[in-house]
């Protein structure tokens, strides 16, 4: 904490008056001035608890969680039953990536002061981030018992319910939180996230846009808007690109253009340092795509750094940690600081995974953290001038692609790579053999199923008498509001309710895979295709019908089908999509044959060849590095 706003206190000013001025400066954001007065007070009285508390708050507010912890621990040692200090120490522990310690401190503060509302609220938030939804819900209810209209407590409860799949309740609580919210943009962003998860993408986009109208720097609303627009079927390639460019323009860092990496060893064939940046080094679809690469990296040629924005830690995280040469937690480190750390680590090629999703941090690239910066597993352009490459393949981005992007495309032989589960349940016969009717199915998120998709699926059901549509995504379709929405869809389509099958259950993976045994034919949504769901369906012998689109996000499923030799299931138009579904539904022998073949075709394809995939990606990194070396040599 460097002091630049130094305040001269009046001669003879009392300690009490200095403390009052310190509080005013803190409230007004004049942290350097507040620190100057704190140190003056502590020169008089080295154990003045109020001055020490303010000094801890200054450290916390300037992002120095470690210093804040040290100061608050000192105060706690002097006054161990001070609930406020326990609370502040909990905040600092949470900021320092220690949610378990933070939760314990909030509980201790509540024991000392049971009506300490902020401690109840922060306990609920900490438990939410730790994934203990049951305890988080209880803490939120305790907070609301003290203050029924507290916007932070309502927001916490809404987000807890959202994580638990109780979507209608989540939207209700987040709507209630909006009225009394002090931070309207944040409240609108939380509400929009719940609306999107519940499948109401138009309402979500409206919420995100309202948040951005109030605060153009509400980055979470901005990021969520970039995700939501992937589900909109009517946006043109130019409109998508313009939205990304507007987003990126806010984060332009002119100083990044002056970063030259002049001291980099430019030997084209030397061992390269590869950095991967992600919040998803855990049991997550991106991790399951990445693991075959990390497991098979040539360690003699590449040194692997994993920069982890850790949200949850599990067995998959432990495997990533063991495979990495270096594991760096990025929690509590801002973008500029982390970019400086990466330059200090002398990263050669920096790979940003699934940029817009979860807690990922593509904006580090704007600071030019490495000579070569790559977008990997995002679904559209980053829009950033400093993002050099976007990994793709020739099916996702053919030569005639209409998609627009700021990066240079690097086309791999195949983009996707999957980690097969260790124990795959045996594929079962098509259920139509026993049911006497065809069951179409979709196990994708509700937000991916838009009005255009619903209308086409309605045509398919009308074209295949007595057929059913089965929907499943975690426990979402057990939500009364979501179920009611889908019953309304069927009523508008003129379809009997008995033809709608809503499956619900946050199942273990093996039970989830067995649920595909209830489906004869999977229907892929568009424009935001399913990747993991396509893989799972094919693994269980269920044919997937997909539609070729005009960009990365709506060519995923069709590209995967083509890579395993089943391109005949990918349609070039909605009419062809319907025809493929109708013909396949009428061909029981073909369904039976596919049930036994698709899983084998998938597992023996290049989509499940980790060693070969690693060589291809490494060749890409090497090509990118050579290109950079040649460029700076000119």
Secondary structure, DSSP 4 states (H G I P E B T S, - for coil): ----S--PPPTT--HHHHHHHHHHHHHTT-HHHHHHHHHHHHHH-TT-HHHHHHHHHHHHHTT-HHHHHHHHHHHHHH-TT-HHHHHHHHHHHHHTT-HHHHHHHHHHHHHH-TT-HHHHHHHHHHHHHHT-HHHHHHHHHHHHHH-TT-HHHHHHHHHHHHHTT-HHHHHHHHHHHHHH-SSHHHHHHHHHHHHHHTT-HHHHHHHHHHHHHH-TT-HHHHHHHHHHGGG-TT--HHHHHHHHHHHHHTT--GGGGG---TTS---TTSPEEEEEEES--SSSHHHHHHHHHHHH--TTTEEEEEEE--S---HHHHHHHHH-SEEEE-TT--HHHHHHHHHHTT-SEEEEESTTSTT--GGGGGG--SSEEEEES-SS----TT--EEEEETTTT-TT-----SSEEEEES-S------SSPPPP---THHHHSS-EEEE-S-GGG--HHHHHHHHHHHHHSTT-EEEEESTTGGGSHHHHHHHHHHHHHHT--GGGEEEE-----HHHHHHGGGG-SEEE--SSS--SHHHHHHHHTT-EEEEE--SSGGGSHHHHHHHHTT-GGGEESSHHHHHHHHHHHHT-HHHHHHHHHHHHHHHHTSGGG-HHHHHHHHHHHHHHHHHHHHHHHH-
